[in-house]
Amino acid sequence: MSTPLHILHLHAHDAGRWIQPYGYPVSTPHLQAFAQDAIVFRNAFAVSPTCGPARTALMTGMYPHECGMFGLPGPDGWKMDDPGRHLVHTLNAAGYLTVLAGCQHECDGRDLSPLGYQRLLNDATRPLRGWFYPETIDRVESFLA
């Protein structure tokens, strides 16, 4: 029996392609080393100029207008028509452990249950100052160890 592949989906908030693995002079030595042994998507484009619809499209394989995500989820009421179409549900069904660390904009952050992640590294009882702070990195490193 073969060993299943590990999938690590890194999505940098608003970084675009402006980092070293994509040929730009912004030094990211750890990402560069990781990219040399991984698959890097070099011809990917966002289907929306705003993060909620773009991320939802990425994680469902559907255009924003097909899945109901016309803006940032939250108080304005934008949400996916069918959260079951989110990639996490497919990965869960295939036997993968799905873990969320940091930022997501596919559902209202006050209730992440529709996304279906099995583990959340950001503890809702002890909110972080932000998604890109050392606490998130510490929790990811601890989980991966």
C-alpha positions as CSV (number, residue, x, y, z in Angstrom):
1,M,0.0,0.0,0.0
2,S,1.4,3.4,-0.9
3,T,1.8,6.3,1.5
4,P,-0.8,9.0,0.9
5,L,0.4,12.4,-0.2
6,H,0.4,15.2,2.2
7,I,-1.2,18.4,1.1
8,L,-0.2,21.7,2.5
9,H,-2.1,24.6,1.1
10,L,-0.4,27.9,1.8
11,H,-2.3,31.0,0.9
12,A,-0.6,34.3,1.7
13,H,-3.0,37.1,2.3
14,D,-2.4,39.7,-0.5
15,A,1.1,38.6,-1.3
16,G,0.3,37.7,-4.9
17,R,3.4,36.5,-6.7
18,W,5.7,39.1,-5.3
19,I,7.9,36.7,-3.4
20,Q,11.1,34.8,-4.2
21,P,9.6,31.5,-5.4
22,Y,8.0,33.4,-8.3
23,G,11.3,35.2,-9.3
24,Y,10.9,38.5,-7.4
25,P,13.6,40.0,-5.1
26,V,11.6,39.7,-1.9
27,S,13.6,37.1,0.1
28,T,11.6,34.3,1.5
29,P,14.3,31.7,2.1
30,H,12.1,29.1,3.8
31,L,9.3,29.4,1.2
32,Q,12.0,29.2,-1.5
33,A,13.5,26.0,-0.1
34,F,10.0,24.5,0.3
35,A,9.0,25.5,-3.2
36,Q,12.0,23.8,-4.7
37,D,10.7,20.4,-3.3
38,A,7.0,21.1,-3.9
39,I,4.5,22.0,-6.6
40,V,4.3,25.7,-7.2
41,F,1.4,27.0,-9.3
42,R,2.8,29.6,-11.6
43,N,-0.1,30.1,-14.0
44,A,-3.0,30.7,-11.5
45,F,-5.2,33.7,-11.6
46,A,-7.9,35.0,-9.2
47,V,-11.5,35.1,-10.4
48,S,-12.4,38.0,-8.3
49,P,-10.6,41.2,-7.1
50,T,-11.8,40.7,-3.5
51,C,-10.6,38.0,-1.1
52,G,-13.9,36.4,0.0
53,P,-15.1,35.5,-3.5
54,A,-11.6,34.7,-4.7
55,R,-10.8,32.3,-1.9
56,T,-14.2,30.7,-2.1
57,A,-13.7,30.1,-5.8
58,L,-10.3,28.6,-5.1
59,M,-11.7,26.2,-2.4
60,T,-14.9,25.2,-4.3
61,G,-13.8,25.2,-8.0
62,M,-16.8,27.4,-8.7
63,Y,-17.1,31.0,-9.8
64,P,-18.2,33.4,-7.0
65,H,-21.6,33.9,-8.7
66,E,-22.1,30.1,-8.9
67,C,-21.6,29.6,-5.2
68,G,-23.3,32.7,-3.8
69,M,-20.2,34.5,-2.5
70,F,-20.4,38.0,-3.9
71,G,-18.5,39.7,-1.1
72,L,-16.7,39.2,2.2
73,P,-18.6,36.9,4.5
74,G,-19.8,38.2,7.8
75,P,-22.2,40.9,8.9
76,D,-23.1,41.8,5.4
77,G,-24.7,38.4,4.9
78,W,-22.5,37.0,2.1
79,K,-22.2,33.2,2.4
80,M,-21.7,30.1,0.2
81,D,-25.0,28.6,-1.0
82,D,-23.6,25.1,-0.2
83,P,-20.6,24.9,2.1
84,G,-20.5,21.2,1.4
85,R,-18.8,22.0,-1.9
86,H,-15.8,23.4,0.0
87,L,-12.6,21.4,-0.7
88,V,-12.2,20.5,3.0
89,H,-15.3,18.2,2.8
90,T,-13.8,16.3,-0.1
91,L,-10.5,16.0,1.7
92,N,-12.2,14.8,4.9
93,A,-14.1,12.1,2.9
94,A,-10.8,11.0,1.4
95,G,-9.4,10.4,4.8
96,Y,-7.2,13.5,5.2
97,L,-6.9,15.4,8.4
98,T,-7.9,18.9,7.7
99,V,-6.6,21.8,9.8
100,L,-7.1,25.5,9.6
101,A,-4.5,27.9,10.9
102,G,-4.8,31.7,10.4
103,C,-7.0,33.5,7.9
104,Q,-9.9,32.2,5.9
105,H,-12.5,34.3,4.1
106,E,-14.9,31.6,3.0
107,C,-17.4,31.9,5.9
108,D,-18.2,34.2,8.8
109,G,-15.3,33.9,11.2
110,R,-17.6,33.7,14.2
111,D,-18.7,30.2,13.1
112,L,-16.3,28.1,11.1
113,S,-18.2,24.9,11.4
114,P,-19.7,25.1,7.8
115,L,-16.2,24.7,6.4
116,G,-15.8,21.3,8.1
117,Y,-12.2,21.6,9.3
118,Q,-11.4,18.8,11.7
119,R,-9.0,21.0,13.8
120,L,-8.7,24.7,14.3
121,L,-5.4,25.9,15.4
122,N,-6.6,29.4,16.3
123,D,-8.4,29.0,19.6
124,A,-11.6,31.1,19.6
125,T,-11.5,31.4,23.4
126,R,-8.1,33.1,23.1
127,P,-8.3,35.4,20.1
128,L,-5.1,36.4,18.3
129,R,-4.2,39.9,17.6
130,G,-4.3,38.9,13.9
131,W,-3.8,36.0,11.6
132,F,-0.2,36.8,10.7
133,Y,1.3,37.1,14.2
134,P,3.9,34.8,15.8
135,E,1.1,33.0,17.8
136,T,-0.2,31.5,14.6
137,I,3.3,30.5,13.5
138,D,3.9,28.9,16.9
139,R,0.7,26.9,16.7
140,V,1.5,25.7,13.2
141,E,5.0,24.7,14.2
142,S,3.7,22.9,17.3
143,F,1.1,21.0,15.2
144,L,3.5,20.0,12.5
145,A,6.1,18.8,15.0
